[in-house]
């Protein structure tokens, strides 16, 4: 579906050879039935993919791609929005590598971790009973989930005005008879009591947690047996018994 009245107008596209980032800017009107200021404030279009085409309007199958990238910074003014568009080479500016460290480098549930968070025991989905500052959400008793189970996990809004938004869980605790889930930052749209939220178990990146909580030690992406920094200056001693066995704890 092509909608001329809700499309974007783009400035000149700056392109260069090599790994320089292609960039341009798109402008458009804010409309409740297309793209609203509330959607932008909620972050629904942060990092969204954008494709620019040169199209024969009499035969839309005749087209040529001019630009493909993602949305960067967005600003609003006078009923319109201005979005920075970044080319695909922007992704090459991100540091990529692997650090040799004890904590796991994977993101819980991703292709490296492979933990299945849809299995029973790793998520809870239900209506929220209370909301404070759009970052603290109270639930009833969560039977089978110990306090702190969802800490460092993820919250997903399933229904309501904020449906689709996500947040990272800072704290999971019992408070005044409720199970209180607190986020690091407020959500971008209002959540009200009765909205359905989904909360997923969290991981502290330790090998013991991976093995005991998720039964996923085979896919642990850290190095639990790597010596600590002070190990390099340890000297032999007769005061402590050494068996020559494993140095692993847990």
C-alpha positions in Angstrom: 0.0 0.0 0.0 1.4 3.4 -1.0 0.2 6.4 0.9 1.4 9.7 -0.4 -0.1 11.8 2.4 1.8 10.0 5.1 5.1 9.4 3.3 8.5 10.9 4.2 10.4 13.6 2.4 14.1 13.1 2.3 17.0 15.5 2.0 19.9 14.9 -0.3 21.6 11.6 0.3 25.3 11.9 1.1 27.2 8.8 -0.1 30.9 7.9 -0.3 33.1 5.0 -1.3 34.8 2.9 1.3 33.4 2.4 4.8 32.2 6.0 5.3 28.6 6.0 6.6 25.9 7.1 4.2 23.5 9.5 5.8 20.5 11.6 5.1 17.5 13.0 6.9 13.8 12.3 6.5 10.9 14.6 7.4 7.3 13.9 7.8 4.0 15.0 9.4 2.8 13.7 12.7 -0.7 12.2 12.4 -2.7 10.0 14.8 -3.6 7.6 12.1 -0.1 7.2 10.8 2.9 8.3 12.9 2.1 10.1 16.1 4.3 12.0 18.6 3.3 9.5 21.2 4.8 6.7 19.1 8.1 8.6 18.8 8.2 9.4 22.5 7.6 5.7 23.3 10.6 4.7 21.2 8.6 2.5 18.8 10.6 3.6 15.8 14.1 3.7 17.4 16.4 1.8 15.1 13.6 1.0 12.6 14.6 0.0 9.1 14.1 2.5 6.3 14.3 1.9 2.6 14.2 4.7 0.0 13.2 4.0 -3.6 13.1 5.8 -6.9 9.7 4.6 -8.3 7.7 5.1 -11.5 4.4 6.2 -10.0 2.6 5.0 -13.2 4.0 1.5 -12.8 5.2 1.0 -9.2 6.9 -2.4 -10.1 9.5 -0.3 -11.9 11.7 0.9 -9.1 15.3 1.4 -8.0 16.6 1.3 -4.4 18.5 4.4 -3.5 19.1 3.9 0.2 18.7 1.3 2.9 19.5 1.9 6.6 18.1 2.6 10.0 16.6 5.5 11.9 19.0 7.4 14.2 18.1 10.4 16.3 14.6 11.8 16.0 13.5 15.3 16.9 10.0 16.9 16.7 9.0 20.5 15.9 5.9 22.3 14.6 3.8 19.2 14.1 6.5 17.4 12.2 9.4 15.1 12.9 13.0 15.0 11.5 14.7 11.6 11.6 18.4 11.0 11.0 18.9 8.1 8.6 22.1 6.0 8.9 23.4 3.7 6.2 24.2 0.0 6.6 27.9 0.7 7.1 27.0 2.3 10.5 26.9 -1.2 11.9 30.6 -1.6 11.1 31.4 1.2 13.6 30.4 -1.0 16.5 33.2 -2.7 18.4 33.1 -6.4 17.8 35.2 -8.9 19.6 35.2 -11.3 22.5 36.7 -10.7 26.0 38.2 -13.5 28.0 36.3 -13.2 31.3 34.4 -15.3 33.7 30.9 -13.8 33.1 28.9 -15.1 30.1 29.0 -12.8 27.0 25.7 -14.0 25.5 22.3 -12.4 25.9 19.9 -14.6 27.6 17.8 -16.5 25.1 19.8 -15.4 22.0 21.4 -17.7 19.4 24.6 -18.1 21.4 22.8 -18.8 24.7 20.0 -21.0 23.3 18.0 -21.0 26.5 14.3 -21.4 25.8 12.5 -18.7 27.8 9.1 -19.9 26.6 9.3 -23.0 28.7 7.2 -23.1 31.9 9.2 -21.7 34.9 11.0 -19.0 32.9 8.2 -16.5 32.4 5.0 -15.2 33.9 2.2 -13.5 32.0 -0.7 -11.8 33.8 -2.5 -8.6 34.6 -0.7 -5.9 36.6 -2.4 -4.8 39.8 -0.6 -1.6 40.5 1.7 0.9 38.7 4.0 3.5 40.1 5.8 6.0 37.9 5.5 3.7 34.9 8.5 1.7 36.1 7.3 -0.2 39.1 4.6 -2.9 38.6 2.9 -4.9 41.2 1.6 -8.4 40.7 -0.2 -10.9 43.0 1.7 -13.8 44.5 3.8 -15.5 41.8 3.7 -19.2 42.9 6.7 -21.2 42.0 9.0 -18.1 41.4 11.3 -17.2 44.3 12.1 -13.6 45.1 14.7 -12.2 42.7 13.9 -14.8 40.0 13.1 -12.1 37.4 15.9 -9.7 38.4 18.0 -8.7 35.3 15.2 -10.1 33.1 12.9 -8.6 30.6 9.4 -7.1 30.8 7.2 -7.1 27.7 3.8 -5.2 27.6 1.2 -7.5 26.0 -1.9 -5.3 26.0 -2.9 -1.7 26.6 -1.6 1.6 25.2 2.0 0.5 25.7 1.6 -2.9 24.0 4.9 -4.0 22.4 7.2 -1.9 24.6 9.9 -3.7 26.6 12.0 -2.9 29.6 14.9 -4.3 31.6 14.1 -5.5 35.1 16.2 -3.9 37.8 14.7 -5.5 40.9 12.3 -8.3 41.7 11.1 -8.3 45.4 8.1 -8.8 47.7 6.6 -5.5 49.0 3.4 -5.1 51.0 1.9 -8.4 49.9 2.7 -7.7 46.2 5.4 -9.0 43.9 7.1 -5.8 42.8 8.9 -5.7 39.5 11.0 -2.5 39.0 12.5 -1.4 35.7 15.7 0.5 35.2 13.8 3.2 33.2 10.1 4.1 32.8 8.3 2.8 29.8 7.6 5.2 27.0 3.8 4.8 27.2 1.4 4.6 30.1 0.6 1.2 31.7 -2.5 1.0 33.8 -3.8 -1.6 36.2 -5.4 -4.5 34.2 -2.9 -4.4 31.4 -1.2 -7.7 30.7 2.5 -7.9 31.1 5.0 -10.7 30.5 8.1 -11.0 32.6 11.0 -13.3 31.8 13.6 -14.8 34.1 16.9 -13.0 34.5 20.5 -14.1 34.5 23.5 -12.7 36.3 25.9 -14.2 33.8 27.6 -16.6 36.3 28.3 -20.2 35.4 26.6 -21.4 38.5 23.4 -19.7 37.5 23.6 -21.0 33.9 24.0 -24.6 35.2 21.5 -24.6 38.1 18.8 -22.1 37.0 18.7 -22.7 33.3 20.4 -26.2 33.0 22.4 -24.6 30.1 26.0 -25.1 31.1 26.8 -26.6 27.7 26.1 -23.2 26.0 27.8 -21.0 28.6 29.8 -18.3 26.8 32.2 -17.3 29.5 35.4 -18.7 30.9 34.6 -19.8 34.5 38.0 -21.4 35.1 40.1 -18.5 34.0 42.4 -17.4 36.9 41.6 -14.1 38.6 44.0 -11.2 38.4 45.6 -11.8 41.8 46.4 -15.4 40.8 49.3 -14.1 38.8 51.2 -12.9 42.0 50.3 -15.9 44.2 53.4 -17.6 45.6 53.7 -21.1 47.0 52.7 -21.6 50.6 52.7 -24.4 53.1 50.0 -22.9 55.3 47.2 -23.9 52.9 46.5 -27.4 51.8 46.5 -27.9 48.1 45.2 -31.1 46.6 45.9 -30.4 42.9 42.2 -30.7 42.1 39.8 -28.4 40.3 39.8 -24.7 41.2 36.2 -24.3 40.1 33.6 -23.2 42.6 30.1 -24.3 42.0 
